[in-house]
Amino acid sequence: MSRAGLMVNPAGRFMSVAFLKRVVDGLVVNKMNYLHIHFTDVSSFPVASDHYPQLSRKGRISRLVWKSADTDAVYTKAELQSLVAYAADRGVRVVPEIE
């Protein structure tokens, strides 16, 4: 099986899990099997951490870009597990990148 895929960057512009699942569907239609996700950046950490909860609270893109604590632009562990399972059911491997 060949490796073909797409890289998305929700560290720079937050993408909902529902949107990422639609991206997975698009990969399947186009016979691609990898979704590379650039989750973090120098100024953005939108992934919830059990060990370091302040990372996502202080580094989420909504606080940095929209200057708002109301917009919750953070991926929870359950959401990410749901995305990976959704992709795996369709033959797509999710490759996370966390700097």
Buried (B, 14 or more C-beta within 10 A) or exposed (E): EEEEBBEBBBBEEBBEBEEBBEBBBEBBEEEBBBBBBBBBBEEBBBBBBEEEEEBBBEBBBBBBBEEEEEBEBBBEEEBBEBBBEBBEEEEBEBEBEEE
